[in-house]
Amino acid sequence: MMTDSQFVKSFSIMIIALIVLALILIALGVVIGGSIDDKLRAQTEEYTQRIIAQRTQPVGDLNVGEIADEGTTVAMANSTNAQVQATSSQSGESETSTGHPGQAVYSKYCYVCHDVGLTGAPKPGDAQNWGPRIEKGIAVLYDGAINGFQGQRGIMPPKGGVSMLSDEEVQAAVDYLVELVQ
């Protein structure tokens, strides 16, 4: 049998061994956890910076012509269009090389849904999906793009969800998409 002093001695050794083991495990956890924490912190920082950059992008551009009355805006647009056409004819370029008027609107707003076919949006140049829509007539396409559309194959919010677009800009974007198919 074990005497009380032997029991206390072996019990003390066992407790000390368990404490040493616990300290080793804690130190190991700190070392491993620290490296994982650094990686996680770096990934979180990168993600945060990317989100901040996306959220702080300008929503739109200021068109000084819109500040004046509508007649002035149209006059400015017409004079700019005339300047582009004059420059184009002087340099011997065709009008199509300067780009379709609706291409800028499409490239800035419409591509988000149409490039990937989001909510049934027909992709640019996809004659199979555009054909039935075009057969209904350009007026129906304009109406659906300006006022919104909900059908069996998809949803189009009014003006593609960009209410600041004018009807003419939306129509130009529709014309651009239709011309890609024809």
C-alpha positions in Angstrom: 0.0 0.0 0.0 0.9 3.5 -0.5 1.5 5.8 2.3 0.1 9.3 2.5 3.4 10.9 1.8 3.9 8.7 -1.3 0.4 9.5 -2.5 0.9 13.3 -2.1 4.3 13.1 -3.9 2.8 11.1 -6.9 -0.3 13.3 -6.9 1.9 16.5 -6.9 4.0 15.1 -9.8 0.8 14.3 -11.8 -0.6 17.8 -11.2 2.7 19.4 -12.2 2.8 17.3 -15.4 -0.8 18.3 -16.3 0.0 22.0 -15.7 3.1 21.7 -17.9 1.1 19.9 -20.6 -1.6 22.6 -20.4 1.0 25.4 -20.8 2.5 23.6 -23.8 -0.9 23.3 -25.4 -1.7 26.9 -24.7 1.6 28.0 -26.2 1.0 25.8 -29.3 -2.5 27.2 -29.7 -1.2 30.8 -29.5 1.5 30.1 -32.2 -0.9 28.3 -34.5 -3.8 30.7 -33.8 -1.6 33.7 -34.3 -0.6 32.7 -37.8 -4.2 31.9 -38.7 -5.4 35.1 -37.2 -2.8 37.1 -39.3 -4.0 35.5 -42.5 -7.7 36.1 -41.6 -6.9 39.7 -40.7 -5.1 40.2 -44.0 -8.0 38.7 -46.0 -10.5 40.8 -44.0 -8.5 44.0 -44.7 -8.3 43.2 -48.4 -12.1 42.5 -48.6 -12.9 45.7 -46.6 -10.7 47.8 -48.9 -12.4 46.3 -52.0 -15.9 46.9 -50.5 -15.0 50.5 -49.6 -13.7 51.2 -53.1 -17.0 49.8 -54.6 -19.2 51.8 -52.3 -17.4 55.1 -52.7 -17.4 55.1 -56.5 -19.4 58.1 -57.9 -23.0 57.2 -58.6 -23.2 59.5 -61.7 -21.6 62.3 -63.6 -22.7 65.9 -63.5 -23.9 67.1 -66.9 -23.8 70.9 -66.6 -26.2 71.1 -69.5 -28.9 69.6 -67.4 -28.6 72.5 -64.9 -29.8 74.9 -67.5 -33.3 74.7 -69.1 -34.2 71.8 -71.4 -33.8 73.9 -74.5 -30.3 74.8 -73.7 -29.5 71.1 -73.0 -30.8 70.1 -76.4 -28.9 72.9 -78.1 -25.7 71.8 -76.3 -26.2 68.2 -77.3 -26.9 69.1 -80.9 -23.8 71.3 -81.1 -21.7 68.6 -79.5 -23.1 66.0 -82.0 -22.4 68.4 -84.9 -18.8 68.8 -83.6 -18.3 65.1 -83.5 -19.7 64.6 -86.9 -17.6 67.4 -88.3 -14.5 66.0 -86.8 -15.4 62.6 -88.0 -15.9 63.8 -91.6 -12.7 65.9 -91.5 -10.6 63.0 -90.5 -12.2 60.7 -93.0 -13.6 58.3 -90.4 -17.1 56.8 -90.7 -19.8 57.8 -88.2 -19.9 54.2 -86.9 -16.3 54.3 -85.8 -17.2 57.0 -83.1 -19.6 54.5 -81.6 -23.4 54.1 -81.4 -25.1 56.8 -79.3 -26.7 54.1 -77.2 -23.4 52.2 -76.6 -22.3 54.6 -73.8 -25.6 54.2 -71.9 -25.4 50.4 -72.4 -21.7 50.3 -71.3 -22.4 52.3 -68.2 -25.7 50.8 -67.0 -27.4 48.1 -69.0 -24.4 45.7 -69.3 -24.8 44.7 -65.6 -27.9 42.6 -66.4 -27.7 42.0 -70.2 -24.1 40.7 -70.4 -24.9 37.8 -68.0 -28.6 37.4 -68.8 -29.7 38.4 -65.3 -33.4 37.9 -64.7 -33.9 36.8 -68.2 -32.3 39.8 -69.9 -31.4 38.9 -73.5 -27.6 39.0 -74.1 -26.2 41.4 -76.7 -26.1 39.8 -80.1 -28.2 36.8 -79.1 -30.5 36.6 -82.1 -32.5 33.7 -80.7 -33.6 35.7 -77.7 -33.8 39.1 -79.4 -35.7 37.8 -82.4 -39.2 37.4 -80.8 -38.8 40.7 -79.0 -37.9 42.6 -82.2 -40.8 41.0 -84.1 -43.2 42.8 -81.7 -41.9 46.1 -82.9 -39.5 48.8 -81.7 -42.3 50.7 -80.0 -42.9 47.7 -77.7 -39.2 47.4 -77.0 -39.0 51.1 -76.1 -42.1 50.9 -73.9 -40.8 47.9 -72.0 -37.4 49.4 -71.5 -38.8 52.8 -70.4 -41.8 51.7 -68.3 -40.6 48.3 -67.2 -41.7 44.8 -68.2 -42.5 41.6 -66.5 -43.1 38.5 -68.6 -42.7 34.8 -68.5 -39.0 34.9 -69.4 -37.8 37.9 -67.3 -38.2 41.2 -65.6 -37.1 44.6 -66.8 -37.4 47.4 -64.2 -38.4 50.8 -65.6 -35.3 52.3 -67.3 -33.3 49.4 -66.1 -33.6 50.7 -62.5 -31.7 53.9 -63.4 -34.5 56.5 -63.2 -32.2 59.4 -64.0 -31.9 58.2 -67.6 -34.0 60.1 -70.1 -36.4 58.3 -72.4 -34.1 59.2 -75.3 -31.1 57.6 -73.7 -33.0 54.4 -73.0 -34.3 54.3 -76.6 -30.7 54.8 -77.9 -29.5 51.9 -75.7 -32.4 49.7 -77.1 -31.4 50.8 -80.7 -27.8 49.8 -80.0 -28.8 46.3 -78.7 -31.2 45.7 -81.6 -28.5 46.8 -84.1 -26.1 44.2 -82.6 -28.5 41.5 -83.7 -29.4 42.8 -87.2 
